[in-house]
Amino acid sequence: MSADHARDRDRAPRESEATDAALWDPETGDAPDPVTEPVTGPAPSAPQDGLTERDRMILALESRTFRYVGAKERAIREEIGISKVAYYVRLNALLDDPSALRAAPAVVNRLRDRRTSEDGVPPVRDSGRVA
């Protein structure tokens, strides 16, 4: 073994090398290319738009349509990994969250309209007919 190789092996890694090693994916063998992909530190702990990844998944699931009975509940369990009750509790909270409205205005407004229309008393149809 040469002296240069032994010296390189025993030296402590520079800060940029430690960051590169932390971003290396052992499963795929991919590492960021410092020329095309800037090396950044760990992702920020708080999301930029105020929504978590789970919140975005909930809004995306609500934008889908399901053909079969139970398909939505299965998707909630399998894709998001929470119970049906926890899903609807979080969805109801998201409808009042301004960041959710900015992220998915069509979905949030549609669900808000449905929530308010089902809360009220159904309209009375007084047509004068008995039967």
BAFI-429841 format. One record per residue (C-alpha): residue in one letter; y, x negated, z negated. Coordinates in steps of 0.5 Angstrom, whole numbers, padded with zeros to 4 digits, always signed. Layout:
BEGIN
AYXZ ...
This chain:
BEGIN
M+0000+0000+0000 S+0007-0003+0002 A+0012-0004-0003 D+0017+0001+0001 H+0012+0007+0000 A+0010+0005-0007 R+0018+0006-0009 D+0019+0012-0005 R+0013+0015-0008 D+0016+0014-0015 R+0023+0015-0014 A+0025+0022-0017 P+0027+0027-0011 R+0034+0028-0009 E+0037+0035-0011 S+0037+0037-0003 E+0030+0035-0003 A+0028+0039-0009 T+0031+0045-0006 D+0028+0044+0000 A+0021+0044-0004 A+0023+0050-0007 L+0024+0054-0001 W+0017+0051+0002 D+0012+0057+0003 P+0005+0054+0002 E+0002+0060+0005 T+0005+0059+0012 G+0007+0052+0012 D+0014+0054+0014 A+0020+0050+0011 P+0027+0052+0013 D+0030+0048+0018 P+0037+0044+0015 V+0040+0044+0022 T+0039+0052+0024 E+0038+0055+0017 P+0042+0053+0012 V+0039+0051+0005 T+0041+0056+0000 G+0039+0056-0007 P+0036+0062-0010 A+0038+0069-0008 P+0043+0072-0013 S+0040+0077-0018 A+0045+0082-0017 P+0044+0086-0010 Q+0051+0085-0006 D+0051+0093-0005 G+0049+0095-0012 L+0042+0098-0009 T+0036+0094-0011 E+0030+0093-0006 R+0026+0099-0009 D+0033+0104-0008 R+0033+0102-0001 M+0025+0104+0000 I+0027+0110-0003 L+0032+0112+0001 A+0028+0110+0007 L+0022+0114+0005 E+0027+0120+0004 S+0029+0119+0012 R+0022+0120+0014 T+0018+0126+0016 F+0011+0127+0013 R+0006+0132+0017 Y+0001+0133+0012 V+0000+0135+0005 G+0000+0130+0000 A+0002+0124+0005 K+0009+0123+0002 E+0006+0123-0005 R+0001+0118-0002 A+0007+0114+0001 I+0011+0114-0006 R+0005+0111-0009 E+0002+0106-0004 E+0009+0103-0001 I+0014+0104-0007 G+0009+0103-0013 I+0011+0108-0018 S+0009+0115-0020 K+0012+0121-0017 V+0016+0123-0023 A+0019+0117-0023 Y+0021+0117-0016 Y+0024+0124-0016 V+0028+0122-0022 R+0031+0115-0019 L+0032+0119-0012 N+0036+0124-0016 A+0040+0119-0019 L+0041+0115-0013 L+0044+0122-0010 D+0050+0121-0015 D+0051+0113-0013 P+0057+0112-0009 S+0053+0105-0006 A+0047+0110-0004 L+0052+0114+0000 R+0055+0108+0003 A+0048+0105+0005 A+0045+0112+0008 P+0050+0117+0008 A+0046+0122+0013 V+0040+0122+0008 V+0044+0122+0002 N+0049+0128+0004 R+0043+0132+0007 L+0039+0131+0000 R+0046+0133-0004 D+0046+0139+0000 R+0039+0141-0001 R+0040+0140-0008 T+0046+0144-0009 S+0043+0150-0005 E+0037+0151-0009 D+0041+0150-0016 G+0045+0157-0014 V+0042+0164-0014 P+0040+0166-0008 P+0045+0170-0004 V+0044+0178-0005 R+0043+0181+0002 D+0046+0188+0001 S+0045+0192+0007 G+0044+0198+0004 R+0037+0199+0006 V+0032+0201+0001 A+0026+0198+0005 
